[in-house]
């Protein structure tokens, strides 16, 4: 059986998984990521875990045929070079692909985490059978992945999908160094800032996204008002994307699943009100189907996508038997 080792590298934790080409997870390990550690220290810790996963795979008579990485941008995707992402400031111009390829003598595929989330839902989740898909991470930050005409769209410098950087208003919470950026209204970090702006002094400065979400789901009215307002801003941004790209589906990760219709219904209402009717009617706005599994599946899909496009007749059955 041929398998993939997938790395989901984030600013707070890194998951190391072994998965099949049908995205089933065979083993999983997780380590904390110290965002301000030097790259070499973090890389060494990741490799210790990879070595353990490889050993277990070998004992089970499985062949690890590729390594796949999902990580936040900016990146040079084809070269697999990490260009100082905000959540990993010490990873500056890191040739991650070549380092892994040299160490493990296997093909290595690197993908932006927004693109990887989009591909995960495209192959294995809510976007199966669709051709035009927008995926939004909607977690601590707000990133995106675009699938247009059935292929991931990376843009001229691999920065397509960085939608959180768009400015929606002249004022508001600050993310990406911009007051009123889309991320500042609709990311987890932005929601907390929005809460303090809407209800100054109501919450302590230590308020977390998790606490705000929990209060909203428990019916606390101030928290619910924040989520609804954030959902309206979500809709304003989505309306631009719907009219521009005419997608079949927009899929929200993390907060989309955690908050559901409380967050998404205000966005849907704005899209219906503001978009061309035929574009709005054609587009579903839904949470990620993969839910908590999406990070693990996203870790595998750079290799899966490359395999499918390098071998058009590829099926997971052929790869696994």
N, C-alpha and C positions, 0 to 999 in steps of 0.2 A: 504493500500500500504506500503510495506516494503522498507526502504531507508537506505542509508549509509551517515554518516558524514565523509568527507574526508579532511585531512589536507595536504597542500603542503607547507612544512616548508623550507624556503630558508634563505640565509644570509642577504637579504635586505627586503624581504616581505614574509608574510605568508597568504595563501588563505585558507579560511574555507568554504567548500561547502557542500550542501546536494544534493545527486544524487541518481538516481534510479540504479537498477542493469543492465540496458542497457546503463549506463553512461550518460543519459540525466541529465542536471544540473537543479535543481529546485530552489535553492537559493545560493547566493554567497556573502561572505564578505571578506574583505582584510584589513590587518593591516601591518604597517611597522615592520620589525624585526631589532632590534638594536643588531647587531652581538656581541657586547662586553658587553651587559647587562647580569647580573646573570640569570641563568636558571629560578629560581623561579619567577622573575619578568616577564619574557617573557611567561612562562607557565600560570601565572595568567591572563595575557591579552588574551591569546588564549582561555582560559576557559570561559572568559566573552563572547567571540564571539560564542563559542560552545553553551553556555546556551541560547543565543538569537536565534540561529538556531534551537535548540531543541524546544524552545517555539513556534516558527513560524510553525514548522512541526506538533506539537501537535494541534495547532489551525486549521490546515488544515487536521486533522484526518489521518496523516501519522505516521507510526511507524518506528523510527530509530532503526535498528536492529544490527548495527555494526559501529565501528569507524575504519577508514583506514588512514594510514599515509605514505606519501612519503617524504623522507629526505635524505640529503647527508651523505655519510659514513665517517669514518668506523663505522660499526654497528655490533651488535650481533642480527641478524634478528629474529630468533625464539623467543629469550628472549625480543626483543624490547628494547635493551639497546644501547644508543647513546654514542660513544667512542670518544669524543672530535673532531668533524669534523672541518676542517680548517676554514670553513665559520661560525662556531658557537663555538668559542674557549672556551666559558664558559660552554658548555654542555658536561661536562666531566664525563663519566660513569653514565649517567642519565637513570634510569629505566622507560623510557617514557611509555612503554606498561602497566606496572603494575600501574603506577600513573593514567593513563586514565581509566584503567579497574576498579580500586578502586573507582574513582570519579563518573564514569558514569554507572557502573554495566552492561556493554555490552561487547561483544567480541571486541578485539582490534587487528588489524593487522598492522605491520610496515614493510616497504620495502625501500630498497635503491632507490634513485631517478632515477638512471640509469636503474635499473631493472624495476621500475614502468613505465618509459617511454617506455621500450621495450614491456611490457605487454599491455600498452595502445594501441600501434600500432598493436600488435598481435591480440587483441580482437576486436578493433574498428577502426583501421586505415589501413595503407598501407601493413601491414603484415598479414592481414586476409587470411587464407587458407595456410599459409606457415608453415614449420616445423623448419627451421633453419634460425635464424634472428639475426642480430647485430644492436643494436640501439646505436647511439652516441649522447650525449646531445649537444655538439658543441655550448655551450653558453659562459658564462664568463669563465668556465673551460671546460675540455674535459673528460667526464666520459662515461661509457658505460653499456649496459645491453646485456646479451647473452641468447638467447632462442635456445636450442639444442634439437632436436627430440621432439619439442612441449612443453618443460618444461623449466622454467627459470633455468639457471645454476649459482649457487652462489659460487662454489668452497669450499675448505676445511675450510676457515675462513671467509666466506661471503665477500671476497674481489675480486672475479672474476669480470672482466669488468673494473677494474681501469686502462684502457689502456693509459690514459694521462701520466702515470708515465713512460711508455716505452721511453728509450733514442733512438732517431733516428740518432743523429749526435754528434760528439765530441764537437762541438761549436754551438752557436746560442743563441737565447733568453733564459731566465731562468724562468722556472716554476717548481713546485714540488722540488725546490732546485737543479735542474739539468739543466745545459746548454744543449740545444738540445733535451729536452724532447718533446714528441709528443704534449703535451698540450701547450708547449711554441711556437710551430709553428702554431697551428690550433685552439686554443681557442680564444675567444674574447680578453682576456687580452694579450694573446701571440701575436695576430695579431698587436696590438698597439706597442708592443716591437719590433716586426719584422719590422714594418714601420719605426721606429726610427733607426734601424740598417741598413736598406736598403738605407734610404735617410736621413742621419744624418743632423739635423738642419732644415729640410724642414718644419716639423710640430712643434708646441709649445709642451712643456712637458704636457700640459693639454689635449692633444688629447684623445678622448674617442672612444671606439669601435663603438658606434652609429654614431659618426661623420665620422669615417673612412669608414664605410659601406655606409653611405649616399653619401659621395664623390665618392666612387667607382661606385655606381648605377647611379650617375649623370654624369659619364664619365670622371672624373678626372683621368688622366693617371697614376700619381704616385700611387694613391690609388688602381687603377685597377691592377697595377703590383704587389702590395703587396698581393692582394687577390689571384691572379693567382699563385704567389709563394707559398702562404699558401696552396692553393689547390693541388699543386704538392707534398708538404710535407704530406698533407692529403692522397694522393694516395699512397705514400711510406708506410705509416702505414697501410692503408687498404690492400695493397698487402700482407703484412705479415698475416693479419687476414683471407684474402680470401684463401690463400694457406694452412693455418693451419686448418680452421674451415669449409671451403667449404659452405658458406651460400647461401641461395636463394636471400636474399635481405639485403642491408645495408641501414639503415634509419638515416638521419641526422636531428636533431632538430634545433631549433633557427636559427643559421647562415646558415644552409642548406636551410631553407625556405626563409630567408631574402635575401640571395645572389644568390640562384638558380644555374644556369648553369655556371655563372662566377666563382664560387667556385668549383662546382662539376665536370665540364667538364675536367679540368686539372687532377683531381683525377682519373676520369674514364680512361683517356688516360694512366696514369701511371699503373693502374691496368691491362689494356689490354696489355701493353708492358712487364710487369714484372711477371704476374701470369701464372700458368699453363692454357693453353687455355680453357680447359673444365671447369675449375673453374671460370675463368673470364667471360666466356660466360653465365654461369648459374646464375650469380649474378647481380642484379639490384642495382644501387646506387642512391638513391632518397631522396627528402625531406620528412619530416614527413607529413602525410596526415592530421593529426589533427590540425596542425598549432598552432595558439594561444590557442586552447582549450586543448593542450596536458597536461599542468600542472594540470588543473582541473580534467581531466579524470585520469591522473596518481595518483592523490590523492585518487581515489576510488578503484583502481584496486587491491590493496593488499587484500581487503575484497572480491572482485569479484573473484579473482584467487583462494583464499582459499575456497570460497563457491563452485566453480565449481569442484575443486578437492576433496573436502570433500563429495560432492554429484554429482557423475558423470552424473546423469540424469538431473541436474539442467538446467533450461533455465530461462532467464529473465522474460518470460511470467509467468512461475509457481511462481516465487518469488513475482511478482507484483500483482497477482490476487488471 
